[in-house]
Every structure is written in structure tokens, then in C-alpha cells.
Amino acid sequence: ECARDLRSLRHSVQHRSAAAAVRHRGPQDRQARAALDVDLVEGPGPWCGVPWVGPNGEEWFMRAAMAGAAMSVMAVGVLGGVGAAWAQPVAPNAAEILKQIKYVSTATVTLAYKRENFSHALDGFGFVVPKCEGRSILACTWTSSKFPHRAPQGYVMLRCYLGGALQEDIAEKDEQTLATLVMQDLKKIMGIEEEPVFCKVFHNRKSNVQYHVNHSRHIDSIMKDLKNFPGLFLAGSAYRGIGIPDCIQNGTESAESATQFLAGKSSAEI
């Protein structure tokens, strides 16, 4: 029974870590794509790495190590630096601004404990650690208190965050070191003496975007420049917001712009 519960914990963590990468493709999605004659090219496979992107008459052409493809719309949803490499051949001004968008490394450590006789009441949702405290962790979410369904009955789950702009070196440490640092801090802050029954470390290397002063102005300049290149769209956390709702909104707006572009192009060809 304990083994089953631990498998449930692992599945919960792995499922949620991959959730952001899942695309739902229902009948409406396939019908819309067929009606617009849209080809969706996505990795992994021959598209991994930085391909060459350029105009090909009225279409866009993308060539990677193993293949090439022409398409009516190019929607790029990658990190700012990768987007810069993609845009460089056709939109060098936008590419130069994209290169200036900075990213830092972070890490999360998820731990699970048996609820019975756990040394803390978890009567809240977590805490944030001030820099002056000199701790390794930035914050801790009491996941099973905030979202009870994320841990099986009889267990509690905590998630701790490390790294960021001011402590990036910590996020680059190996998994065992990060786990040890987290457990040391939890012992000092929360009085947790128990050994976790489950511990999983996630590294997010150079993937946490930093919005510096005048970020919105720089993004406005990029989007203005891209108007000179019909059919090329950008989406992702580098532009208008880093939260999941922001990224969903940004991706939706980019998809709607691409759809409108294709609809207008189809009308012009009739």
C-alpha cells in the first residue's frame, strides 16, 4: 500500500511538471487546422536546435539539420535568445532586442512526508523567505494544504523554490545538494525532523525570464518590427507576462492573429 501511494505521489509530480507541454488536439482543433490548410511542425525530431528561417516568396521556409518545410505562418514560441537566432536572418532589429532579454536559473524541490505525527500543523499555505534571513530557499508552498488532491490520503507535500536572480548559483547545484539544503532550511524554519518518503528535484536552467526596466517598450519595438514580416508571430513568457494565464493569453492572441492572417490571405486569393 505504501509503495502504491508513493507511485501516486511520483505520478502527481511528473504529471504536473509536464502539464505545460501538453497540447489538446480535439476534433475542433483538427477541423480548424484542415479548413485553414495549416501544417503544424513541432519538435523533437529534425526540428531540434536552431534552424534557418527565412522568407520563401509568400511563405516562410524553415530548414533544420534533417529537413525543410515551407509554411504560410511561422509562430515561434521559444526562449528569447533562441527566438533571436530564428529571427536574425529576416528581422535583425527585433533579434538584437530579443538577445537582451535575460534569463536566470531556478530549481524546485518537492518533498512528501507521512501525515501521521508530522511535526508541523501546516495551518496555512506556505511562506516566503526574506533575503536577510540568509537561507537557501526562497519560498515554500504547502502543496497538500493548498491543493489537497495533489497528495494521496495520509501524506503531505511541500514544494520549495531556490535560485533566481540573487542566488542563481544555488540553483545550479546538484540534486543531492539541493535536497540537503532544503531539508536543513525546513528543519530550522518549520522544525521538520522527519525524513521525507519522497523527494524530487527539478532544475530550470536559464528559463526564468527577467523583466528589466523598459521591458514593455522593448517588446513594443519587437512587435512593431515584425509587422514588416507578415506571417511571423512570437509567443511565450518573454513578452507580455510570465504566469500561466499570461502565457495562455499571449499564445491565444498569437494564434488568433495567425488565423486572421491566413483568413485574409485566403480571401485575397479567391
MARTIKE-834071 format. One line per 4 residues: number of its first residue (from 1); for each residue x, y, z of N, C-alpha, C. Coordinates in steps of 0.001 Angstrom, whole numbers, plus 524288, in hexadecimal, padded with zeros to 5 digits. Each point is the difference from the previous one (the first is absolute). Layout:
NUM> X:Y:Z:X:Y:Z:X:Y:Z ~ ...
REM end
This chain:
1> 80340:7FB46:80000:7FCC0:804BA:80000:80361:804EB:80000 ~ 80429:7FFEF:80318:80387:8047D:80036:80283:800DF:7FAAE ~ 801A4:7FBB3:7FD7D:80270:8006A:7FAD8:7FC39:8025F:7FC12 ~ 7FB02:7FE61:80053:7FC13:80222:7FC71:7FF54:805DA:800D3
5> 7FFE3:8019E:804F5:7FF6A:8058B:80133:804A4:80328:7FDFB ~ 804B3:7FDD6:80086:804A1:802BF:7FE1D:7FFEC:80077:7FA10 ~ 7FE27:7FBD5:7FD63:7FF7A:80055:7FA4B:7FC26:80443:7FE8A ~ 7FBDA:80081:8030F:7FC27:8041A:7FF11:8026A:80561:800A1
9> 8034A:80090:803EB:802B6:804FA:800D8:80380:8014E:7FB58 ~ 8030F:7FC1F:7FE52:80392:800E9:7FB9C:7FCF3:8016C:7FB18 ~ 7FBBD:7FD2A:7FF12:7FCCF:80122:7FB65:7FDDC:80585:80040 ~ 7FE57:801AB:804A5:7FDCC:8053C:800AA:803FF:80423:7FEA5
13> 804BE:7FF60:80200:8041E:803D7:7FEFA:8017E:80008:7FA45 ~ 800E8:7FB64:7FDB8:801A1:7FFAE:7FA8D:7FBCF:8020B:7FC56 ~ 7FB0E:7FEBD:8013E:7FBAA:801C2:7FCB5:7FFB9:805EC:7FFE0 ~ 8009D:8026D:80499:7FF83:805A9:80030:804C3:802C0:7FDB9
17> 80486:7FD98:8005A:8049A:80260:7FDAE:7FFB6:7FFFD:7FA15 ~ 7FD2A:7FC34:7FDD8:7FF86:7FFA2:7FA4F:7FB20:8029F:7FDE9 ~ 7FC8D:801CD:8037C:7FAE4:801EF:7FE4B:80077:80495:7FC4C ~ 803F3:8035F:800DF:8008A:804A6:7FCBB:8015F:7FE9C:7FA6A
21> 80212:7FB36:7FF20:8019D:7FE7C:7FAC0:7FBC5:7FD18:7FD04 ~ 7FB8F:7FF16:80266:7FBE1:7FCDC:7FD93:7FC89:8036B:7FC91 ~ 7FF0F:7FE42:7FB42:7FC50:802B0:7FC8A:7FB4D:7FC7D:7FF47 ~ 7FB46:80245:80097:7FB2F:7FCFE:7FF3F:7FE5D:80076:7FA4E
25> 7FF47:7FB99:7FD80:7FEA9:8000A:7FA76:7FADF:7FD2B:7FF35 ~ 7FBC9:802A7:800D5:7FAE4:7FDBA:7FF3C:7FE30:80093:7FA6B ~ 7FB52:7FE22:7FECE:7FDEE:80055:7FAAC:7FFBB:80592:7FDF8 ~ 7FE7C:803C0:8035B:7FF9F:80568:7FE2F:80544:8020A:7FE4D
29> 80421:7FE94:802F7:80540:801BE:7FEAB:80190:7FDE4:7FAA5 ~ 7FF0E:7FAF2:7FF11:80175:7FDAA:7FB00:7FCD4:80251:7FB89 ~ 7FAF5:800FB:800F1:7FCB1:80237:7FBE4:801BA:80581:7FE9F ~ 80142:8031D:803FA:801B4:8055E:7FF00:80517:80001:7FCF3
33> 80398:7FC7D:80178:80507:7FFD8:7FD55:7FF45:7FE46:7FA5D ~ 7FC6D:7FC3A:7FF1A:7FF0D:7FE29:7FAB3:7FD7F:8044D:7FCB0 ~ 7FC5B:802E8:80259:7FD53:8041E:7FD19:803BC:80452:7FE60 ~ 803F5:80107:80343:803B8:8042C:7FEDB:804C9:7FDF7:7FD22
37> 80038:7FADB:7FF22:80470:7FD93:7FD64:8050A:8014E:802E2 ~ 80007:7FF14:80527:8047E:80141:8033F:80320:7FB14:80112 ~ 80508:8003C:7FF35:80383:7FBC5:80177:8029B:80178:8051E ~ 7FFAF:7FC90:803D9:8025C:800F6:80514:80518:7FCF9:80046
41> 80452:802C2:80070:80521:7FD8E:8005E:801F3:800C6:80585 ~ 80159:7FBC1:802AB:801A0:80079:8056D:80423:7FBEE:8013A ~ 80313:80111:80424:80428:7FC6D:801A7:7FDCC:7FBCC:80383 ~ 80356:7FC1A:8016C:80575:7FFA1:7FE6C:8008C:7FE0E:7FA72
45> 80414:7FD2E:7FEC0:800BA:7FE43:7FAB1:803B2:803A0:7FD20 ~ 7FF4E:8009C:7FAEC:803BD:80308:7FCE9:7FFDC:805CE:8012C ~ 7FC2D:801DD:80340:7FF7D:80594:800F1:802D2:801B9:804F3 ~ 802A6:7FC69:802A3:802D9:80187:804AA:8048C:80399:7FE90
49> 80193:80349:803AD:80429:803B1:7FEEF:7FDE4:804F0:7FD8A ~ 80371:8031C:7FDAD:7FE7E:804F5:7FDA0:8000D:7FF6A:7FA17 ~ 7FB79:7FFFA:7FD7B:7FFD5:7FF79:7FA55:800D9:8053B:7FD48 ~ 80083:7FFC6:7FAE4:8002A:804C9:7FCEC:7FA70:8014E:7FE76
53> 7FE83:804DB:800D4:7FAB8:801C7:7FEC0:80067:8048C:7FC42 ~ 7FCF3:7FFE4:7FBDB:8002B:80457:7FC5C:7FB42:80025:7FC7F ~ 7FF1D:8046D:7FD68:7FB8F:80076:7FC6A:800E4:7FCB4:7FB26 ~ 7FBC8:7FDE3:7FDEF:8003F:7FCC2:7FB50:7FB6F:801A0:7FC8B
57> 800B4:80459:7FD4F:7FBA5:8023B:7FD15:7FBFF:8021B:803CD ~ 7FB39:7FE07:7FFB7:7FBE6:801A7:80398:7FF84:7FC56:804A6 ~ 803B6:7FC6A:80093:7FFE0:7FC5F:80457:804F4:80097:80349 ~ 8001F:7FD0B:80440:804A4:7FFBA:8034A:80277:7FAA8:7FF4C
61> 80522:7FFF1:7FFE8:802C3:7FB12:7FF63:80366:7FF1F:804D4 ~ 7FF9D:7FB5C:8023E:8033C:7FE9A:80477:80323:7FB2C:7FE9F ~ 80518:80062:8009E:8036C:7FB98:7FED1:8032D:7FEA5:804D9 ~ 7FFC2:7FB1A:801A0:80325:7FE1C:80454:803E7:7FC0C:7FDE9
65> 80272:7FD22:80384:80437:7FC86:7FE69:7FE33:7FBBB:7FC49 ~ 7FB33:7FE36:8008F:7FE4D:7FB5D:7FD28:7FB8A:800F5:7FC2C ~ 7FDBF:804A9:8000C:7FB6B:800C2:7FCB1:7FEF5:805CB:7FF41 ~ 7FC51:8011C:7FC8E:7FE52:80557:7FF23:7FA33:80008:7FEE9
69> 7FD86:80480:800CB:7FA63:8005E:7FF16:7FE89:80599:7FED6 ~ 7FC49:800B7:7FC80:7FDDE:8052A:7FEDB:7FAA8:80059:8027F ~ 7FEC4:8048F:80226:7FAFB:800A1:802AF:7FE22:8059A:7FF77 ~ 7FAEB:800B1:80067:7FDB1:8052C:7FF73:800C2:80357:804D5
73> 80050:7FD8D:80485:80089:802C3:804F2:80465:7FD89:80324 ~ 80325:80346:80273:8040D:7FE2C:8038B:7FED7:80247:8055C ~ 7FE58:7FCC1:803AE:7FF05:801AE:8055A:8043F:7FDB2:8036F ~ 8031A:80363:80268:8049B:7FE5B:802ED:7FEF9:8009D:805D8
77> 8000D:7FBB2:802DC:7FF32:8002B:805A0:804AC:7FDB0:802D2 ~ 8043F:802EA:80054:804DA:7FE16:80256:80241:80432:8038F ~ 80450:7FECD:802B2:802AD:803DA:8033A:801E9:80487:7FCA2 ~ 80085:80496:8027A:8016D:804A9:7FD1A:804F4:7FF6F:7FCCF
81> 80419:7FDA6:80247:804EB:7FF60:7FD33:7FF83:7FC64:7FB5C ~ 7FCE9:7FBD6:80087:7FF1E:7FC6C:7FBA1:7FCC9:802BF:7FBCE ~ 7FC08:802F2:801B3:7FCE9:80302:7FC40:80353:803DE:7FCFF ~ 803F3:8023B:8029A:8038E:803A7:7FD62:802EC:7FD45:7FB9B
85> 801D1:7FB3B:8010D:802D0:7FD13:7FC00:7FC72:7FEB7:7FB68 ~ 7FB10:7FED4:8012A:7FC42:7FEE7:7FBCE:7FEE6:804E0:7FCC3 ~ 7FF7B:80473:802B2:7FE67:804CE:7FD53:80482:802C9:7FD50 ~ 804D3:7FEDB:8017E:8048C:802E7:7FE19:8003C:80080:7FA09
89> 7FF09:7FBC5:7FD00:80086:80081:7FA50:7FC15:803B5:7FD78 ~ 7FB75:800C7:80286:7FBE9:80309:7FD6B:7FE87:804FB:802E7 ~ 800B8:8000D:80520:7FE88:8048E:8032B:80461:80139:803DD ~ 8046E:801E5:7FE08:80493:800C8:80365:7FF1D:803F2:8045B
93> 7FCD6:803FD:7FF0A:7FEFE:803D7:80422:7FD1D:7FD86:80497 ~ 7FBF1:7FCFD:7FEC9:7FD26:7FD3A:8041F:80389:7FC10:802AD ~ 80356:7FD6D:7FCF8:80380:7FC16:80239:803BA:80262:803FB ~ 801F3:804A8:7FEE2:803A1:80284:803A0:7FD5C:80135:80537
97> 7FB13:8018C:7FFD1:7FD2E:80112:804E2:7FEE6:7FAE9:802E0 ~ 7FEA1:7FBE3:7FD11:7FEFA:7FAF6:8026E:804D0:7FDF7:802E5 ~ 80496:80113:7FDE8:804D6:7FE38:80279:800C4:80276:8055C ~ 7FDAE:80486:800D6:800BA:802CA:804ED:7FC82:7FE05:8045D
101> 7FC39:7FCAC:7FEC5:7FC8C:7FDDC:80406:80304:7FBEC:80329 ~ 8004E:800DC:80510:80336:7FCB9:80360:7FCBE:7FBB1:802A4 ~ 80293:7FB9B:800F1:7FDA0:7FB9E:802BF:80397:7FE4D:80470 ~ 7FDAD:7FE15:8042F:80309:7FDEA:80456:7FE34:7FA78:80131
105> 80338:7FD3A:802EE:7FECA:7FA9D:80165:7FD29:7FFC0:8053C ~ 7FC5B:7FC6B:80061:7FD4B:7FEE9:804E7:7FFB2:7FA18:800B6 ~ 7FE6C:7FE66:80496:7FF34:7FA77:8010F:7FB79:7FF72:803CA ~ 7FD43:7FBB4:7FFA3:7FBE1:7FEC0:803C7:8011D:7FA9E:80248
109> 7FEC5:7FF81:804F2:800A5:7FAFC:802AA:7FABD:7FE9C:80271 ~ 7FDD7:7FB99:7FE66:7FB01:7FE2A:80207:800FA:7FB76:803B9 ~ 7FDB6:8006C:804B5:800BA:7FBF6:803FC:7FAB6:7FE2D:80201 ~ 7FFAE:7FB11:80169:7FB3E:7FDD4:8024F:80160:7FD47:8051B
113> 7FC78:8007A:803B2:800A8:7FD9D:80524:7FAEE:7FD40:80183 ~ 8006B:7FC4C:8039B:7FB4A:7FDB9:80239:7FD50:8040C:8036E ~ 7FADE:8005E:7FF7A:7FD16:803DF:802F9:7FFD5:7FEB3:805D5 ~ 7FFC4:7FB00:80136:7FF87:7FE68:80574:804BB:801D3:8032B
117> 7FEF9:802EA:8041E:80407:80204:8038D:803D7:803B2:7FD59 ~ 7FE64:80257:7FB9A:80368:803CC:7FD6C:800EA:8049A:803B1 ~ 804B7:80212:7FFF6:80190:803BE:80407:7FDFE:8058B:7FF32 ~ 7FCEB:800F5:7FBFF:7FDC8:8053D:7FF3A:7FA3F:7FF86:7FE98
121> 7FCE3:803BD:801C5:7FA54:7FFC4:7FF16:7FE81:8015B:7FA6A ~ 8036B:802A1:7FD29:7FEDF:801B9:7FA9E:7FAD4:802F1:7FFC4 ~ 7FF46:80370:803C4:7FB29:80308:80057:80082:80519:7FCF4 ~ 8010A:7FF70:7FB14:80097:80478:7FC7C:80135:7FDF2:7FA9A
125> 80279:80330:7FCCA:80137:7FE63:7FAA2:805C9:80047:7FEB9 ~ 8033F:801D0:803B7:80593:80044:7FF06:8024F:8050F:801EC ~ 804B7:80140:7FE26:8029F:804C3:801C5:80418:801AF:7FC09 ~ 80178:804F9:80053:80436:80247:7FCDD:80463:80176:803B5
129> 804E0:7FF42:7FE49:80483:800FC:80356:802A6:80520:7FE72 ~ 80062:803D6:80386:802D2:804D8:7FED2:805C7:7FEEA:7FF07 ~ 8026F:80308:7FC93:80586:7FF38:7FECF:8036E:8009A:804D8 ~ 7FE5E:80379:80393:80329:800FD:804A6:80068:7FB41:80395
133> 7FCAB:7FC09:7FF33:80035:7FB4D:80332:804B1:7FC97:7FEA4 ~ 80219:800BA:7FB40:80499:7FD09:7FE6E:7FEFD:7FA34:7FF14 ~ 7FB4E:7FE97:7FE7F:7FEB0:7FA8C:7FEF1:800F4:7FEA0:7FA43 ~ 8000D:7FAFF:7FEF3:8009A:7FE39:7FA95:7FAE2:80053:7FD0D
137> 7FBA6:7FEBE:802A4:7FAFC:7FFF6:7FD49:7FDBC:80583:7FFB6 ~ 7FD35:800FB:7FBC5:7FD60:80505:7FF45:7FA7D:7FFE9:8023E ~ 7FD80:7FB8A:7FFA3:7FA96:7FF7D:801C9:7FEA8:7FA41:8005D ~ 7FBBB:7FEEF:802AE:7FE14:7FAA5:8007D:7FA10:8000A:7FF9A
141> 7FDF0:7FCEC:7FC71:7FA5A:7FF4D:7FF7B:7FE6D:7FAF0:802A5 ~ 7FC24:80048:8036D:7FDE7:7FB4F:80274:7FBF0:7FDCC:7FC42 ~ 801EA:7FD21:7FC41:7FCD6:7FE63:7FB88:7FB1C:7FD00:8019A ~ 8008C:7FC6F:803AB:7FB7E:7FCCE:8017E:7FBF6:80311:80314
145> 8017C:80486:80233:7FC36:80367:80290:7FD41:80371:7FBFC ~ 80300:801C0:7FC30:7FDE1:8037A:7FBF6:7FCCA:7FCFF:7FC06 ~ 801E2:7FB5F:7FE91:7FD5B:7FCA7:7FC26:7FFD1:7FA71:8022F ~ 7FC21:7FEBA:80332:7FFDD:7FAE9:802AC:80054:7FB4C:7FC66
149> 7FE15:8007A:7FB26:7FFEC:7FB86:7FC77:8056E:7FE89:7FDF7 ~ 803ED:8032B:8010E:80534:7FEE5:7FDDA:8032A:7FC22:80344 ~ 7FE03:7FE66:80450:802A5:7FC07:80327:7FBFD:7FBF7:801B3 ~ 80178:7FB0A:8000B:7FC47:7FBF2:801AA:7FEC1:80089:805CC
153> 7FBB3:7FDB8:80180:7FE5C:80041:80570:8043E:7FDB4:80384 ~ 80111:802CE:80439:803EF:7FE2E:803AE:8055A:80250:7FF23 ~ 80073:80382:7FC2A:80510:80267:7FED4:7FF5F:805E5:7FF6A ~ 80449:802CA:800D7:8002C:8059D:7FF02:80453:80105:7FC0E
157> 7FF6F:80435:7FD0B:803D7:80150:7FC02:80192:805B7:80084 ~ 8050B:80109:7FF99:8022A:80548:80020:8032A:800DD:7FB06 ~ 80010:804E0:7FE20:80347:8015B:7FB84:80328:804DC:8014F ~ 8051B:7FF8F:7FF6F:8037E:8045B:80143:80297:80207:7FB13
161> 80134:80513:80001:80226:802AC:7FB6F:8055F:80237:80157 ~ 803A5:7FF73:7FC55:80556:801DB:800D4:8020A:802AE:7FB1C ~ 80411:80337:800C0:80293:80287:7FB98:7FDDE:80560:7FEF1 ~ 7FF28:8012E:7FB11:7FE1B:8052A:7FE8B:80468:803DB:7FF29
165> 7FE9D:804CA:7FF11:803C9:803FF:7FE77:8042E:80102:80420 ~ 7FEAD:7FF6E:804F9:803AF:8015F:80429:802F2:7FB52:80238 ~ 7FE37:7FB4A:7FEC9:8029A:7FB50:80200:80050:7FBCE:7FBCB ~ 8014D:8019E:7FB4E:7FFE1:7FC61:7FB9B:803CF:7FB79:800B6
169> 80456:800F0:802A4:803E4:7FBE1:800B4:7FDC8:7FB5B:802FD ~ 7FC4F:80109:8038C:7FDA7:7FBB2:802FE:7FCF3:7FC64:7FC65 ~ 7FD2C:80244:7FC4D:7FCC4:7FCD5:7FC74:8033C:7FC78:7FC81 ~ 80503:80128:7FF5E:80353:7FCE6:7FC95:8026F:7FB54:802CF
173> 7FF24:7FF8A:8051C:80254:7FBAE:802EC:7FD61:7FAD8:7FEA0 ~ 80293:7FBB1:80146:7FDF3:7FAD8:7FEA3:7FB35:7FEB1:80355 ~ 7FD32:7FBFE:7FE64:7FAFE:7FEA9:80278:8009F:7FEB3:805CB ~ 803F8:7FCF5:8014C:800B0:7FE7A:8056F:8011A:804B4:80376
177> 80335:8039D:7FE0F:80134:804BB:80302:7FB2A:8034E:800CE ~ 7FCDC:800A0:7FBE9:7FB3A:80318:80079:7FC3A:7FD84:803EE ~ 7FF6E:7FAED:7FFC2:7FC84:7FD55:803A6:801DD:800C0:8059D ~ 8051E:7FFA3:800D0:8022A:800B5:80541:7FF29:80586:801F8
181> 800F5:803E3:7FCA7:7FF3A:8057A:80187:7FA55:80109:80181 ~ 7FC66:7FDD2:7FCFF:7FA73:800D0:80115:7FE81:7FD8C:80538 ~ 801A6:7FB3C:800F2:7FE8F:7FD61:804DB:8026B:802C3:804BB ~ 804B1:80233:7FF58:80267:802F3:80442:7FCCF:804E7:80139
185> 7FE55:802C1:7FBEF:7FCEB:804BF:800D1:7FAAC:7FEC6:8025B ~ 7FD82:7FBDB:7FE2A:7FADE:7FE8E:80220:8005F:7FE71:805C2 ~ 80447:7FDA8:80163:800C2:7FE93:8057B:80078:804E5:8035C ~ 802EC:803E8:7FE15:800CC:804C6:80306:7FB1C:8036C:8001B
189> 7FD36:8003C:7FBAA:7FB82:80386:7FF99:7FB00:7FD89:8022B ~ 7FF15:7FB14:7FEA5:7FB19:7FD77:80168:80098:7FBDE:80442 ~ 804CB:7FEB5:8014D:800D5:7FBFD:803ED:7FF19:7FA7D:7FE1C ~ 8007B:7FF1A:7FADF:7FF07:7FAD1:7FDCF:804AD:7FC7D:80108
193> 7FF20:7FBE4:802F9:8041D:7FC4C:80157:7FFBA:7FB0C:7FCAF ~ 7FB6C:7FED7:7FDE3:7FF37:7FB1D:7FD26:80313:7FFE8:7FADC ~ 80149:7FB4A:7FE4E:80235:7FF3D:7FAD5:7FB8A:7FF98:7FC0D ~ 80070:80289:7FB89:7FBC6:7FF96:7FC1F:7FFBC:7FA81:7FDB9
197> 7FB46:7FE5A:7FEB4:7FF56:7FAF8:7FD60:80099:8009C:7FA1A ~ 80038:804D1:7FE55:8006F:8012B:7FA69:802A2:80548:7FF64 ~ 803BA:80066:7FC70:802A0:80503:7FEF1:8017B:80031:7FA3E ~ 7FE54:80415:7FD55:80116:80096:7FA69:801EC:80586:7FEE4
201> 8046F:8005F:7FD57:80260:8050E:7FEBD:7FF43:80127:7FA33 ~ 7FE54:804BD:7FED0:7FF6F:801BF:7FA8E:8038E:804AF:7FF18 ~ 8036E:7FF9A:7FC23:80342:8046F:7FE6C:7FD5A:802E5:7FB7D ~ 7FFC5:8051C:80062:7FDF0:8034A:7FBC5:8045A:803C4:7FE6A
205> 80396:7FE14:7FCCD:804BD:802F1:7FECE:7FEF0:8042B:7FBDE ~ 80160:804CC:80169:7FF7B:80480:7FC7D:7FAA1:80021:7FD59 ~ 7FBE9:7FF4B:80312:7FABC:7FFE2:7FDCB:7FC37:803A4:802C5 ~ 801D8:802E1:803E9:7FCA8:803B0:802D4:80138:8057A:7FE03
209> 7FC8B:8021A:7FCD4:80105:804FF:7FD71:7FFE1:8047F:803F2 ~ 80352:803E8:7FF0C:80054:80495:8035B:7FE25:804D4:7FCFE ~ 7FC1A:802A0:8021C:7FE09:804C2:7FD84:802CF:804B1:80262 ~ 8037C:8024E:7FD13:802E0:8048B:801D4:7FD22:80506:7FE94
213> 80211:80462:801C3:7FD83:8050F:7FEFC:7FF62:800C9:7FA19 ~ 7FB71:801FF:7FE7B:7FEA9:80105:7FA7B:7FF06:7FAFA:7FCDD ~ 7FEE9:7FBB3:802B0:7FEFC:7FB1C:7FD32:7FB6E:80092:7FC36 ~ 7FBB6:8024A:801CC:7FB63:8008F:7FC9A:80145:80334:7FB2C
217> 8033B:80405:800B0:8017D:80344:7FB86:8032C:7FCD2:7FC14 ~ 8037C:7FCAE:801E8:80319:7FCBF:7FC7F:7FC87:7FC26:7FD0C ~ 7FC39:7FDC3:802B7:7FC80:7FC3E:7FD71:7FCA3:802C3:7FBE9 ~ 7FE41:804C0:80132:7FD0C:80307:7FC19:80345:800CD:7FB1B
221> 8050C:80103:800A8:8037C:800C6:7FB81:80079:7FB03:7FCCD ~ 8005E:7FB8D:802AB:8005E:7FAFA:7FD41:7FB1D:7FF0C:7FCC8 ~ 7FB72:800AC:80272:7FB16:7FEE6:7FD4E:7FF25:803C4:7FB6D ~ 801B1:804DA:800AC:7FF93:803CB:7FBBC:8036D:7FE5B:7FB6A
225> 804AF:7FE35:80134:8039A:7FE4B:7FBE7:7FDDC:7FB3F:7FD1E ~ 7FD76:7FC7D:802D8:7FE02:7FB33:7FD90:7FB76:8010B:7FC4A ~ 7FD90:80485:80068:7FBDA:80157:7FC4B:80210:8005D:7FA6E ~ 80523:800BE:7FF81:8026B:80021:7FAD5:800BD:7FA90:7FDB3
229> 7FEAD:7FC0E:80314:800D2:7FA99:7FE51:7FAF3:7FCEC:800D2 ~ 7FC28:800BE:7FC98:7FAE3:7FD6F:800A2:80082:7FA13:80064 ~ 7FD37:7FDDD:803D5:8000B:7FA5D:800AC:803C4:7FE12:80423 ~ 80315:80393:80245:803A9:7FE7E:80425:7FDF0:801FF:80534
233> 7FF2E:7FC69:803BD:7FDC4:80160:80511:8034E:7FDBB:80467 ~ 8001D:802C4:8045F:802D6:7FE44:804A1:7FC38:7FF23:80482 ~ 80132:7FC22:80337:7FCCC:7FEF6:804A0:8037B:7FDA9:80438 ~ 7FE8A:800D8:804EB:80301:7FDB3:80441:80083:803A6:8049D
237> 802BC:7FE3C:803FE:80079:802F5:804DF:803A4:804A9:7FF81 ~ 802ED:80068:7FBCE:803D0:80437:7FF6B:7FD83:80547:7FED2 ~ 7FAEC:80029:7FEF6:7FDC8:804B8:7FDB7:7FC40:802F6:8038F ~ 7FB71:7FDD0:80133:7FBEE:80307:802AD:7FE78:7FDDA:80555
241> 802EA:7FC55:8021C:7FEAA:7FDE7:80520:80227:7FA89:800A4 ~ 801B7:7FEA9:804CF:80286:7FAFA:800DB:7FC5D:7FBF7:80278 ~ 7FB7F:801A9:8020A:7FC63:7FC58:80274:7FD3B:7FCA3:7FC00 ~ 7FDEF:7FB97:801C5:7FD30:7FC7D:7FC75:7FB6E:802C8:7FD51
245> 7FCB7:802FF:802D6:7FBC0:802CE:7FD51:80207:803D0:7FBE4 ~ 80468:802A1:8013C:8024A:803A8:7FC3B:801BC:7FD2F:7FB10 ~ 8028F:7FB77:800B8:801E2:7FD0B:7FB7A:7FB7D:7FDDB:7FCBF ~ 7FBDE:7FE4A:802A9:7FB64:7FE22:7FD2D:7FDA6:80471:7FCC1
249> 7FF8B:8049D:8026F:7FDD2:80472:7FD37:8036C:80184:7FB62 ~ 80521:8002B:800E0:8039B:8016B:7FBD4:7FFD4:7FC11:7FB8C ~ 7FFE2:7FAEE:8015C:7FFB4:7FC02:7FBF2:7FAE5:80040:7FCFD ~ 7FBBD:80110:802D0:7FAE3:80076:7FD77:7FFEA:8049A:7FC40
253> 80216:8046E:801BF:80017:804A1:7FCA7:80354:7FF15:7FB21 ~ 80472:7FD55:800A6:8034F:7FED0:7FB7B:7FD3B:7FC5A:7FC36 ~ 7FD3D:7FC14:80234:7FD1B:7FC60:7FCA9:7FB9D:802C8:7FD15 ~ 7FD4A:80398:802B8:7FBC9:802EA:7FD76:8022E:80386:7FBB3
257> 80481:80268:800FA:8026F:80355:7FC08:80192:7FCC3:7FB44 ~ 80221:7FB52:800F5:80182:7FC93:7FBB4:7FB39:7FE42:7FCE4 ~ 7FBBB:7FEC5:802C4:7FB31:7FE5F:7FD67:7FDD4:80463:7FC9C ~ 7FFEF:804C1:80222:7FE24:80483:7FD09:8036A:800FA:7FB35
261> 8051A:7FF54:800AF:8039A:800B3:7FB92:7FECF:7FC11:7FBB6 ~ 7FF43:7FB09:80181:7FEE3:7FBF4:7FC25:7FAAF:800D3:7FD69 ~ 7FC27:801BF:8031C:7FAD8:800F7:7FDD3:80036:80467:7FC07 ~ 802E6:80418:8014B:8009A:80467:7FC5C:802DC:7FE6B:7FB1C
265> 803EF:7FCA8:8008F:802F4:7FE2E:7FB7F:7FC9E:7FC9A:7FC78 ~ 7FCBB:7FCAC:80273:7FC85:7FCA1:7FCFA:7FC00:80340:7FD01 ~ 7FDEE:8041D:80284:7FC20:8035A:7FD7A:80261:802C7:7FB4F ~ 804F6:801A7:8009B:8029B:802CB:7FBC8:800EE:7FC86:7FB4F
269> 8007F:7FAE3:800F9:80135:7FC65:7FBC0:7FB22:7FE55:7FD11 ~ 7FB5B:800F0:80254:7FB26:7FE68:7FD5D:7FEBA:803A0:7FB6A
REM end
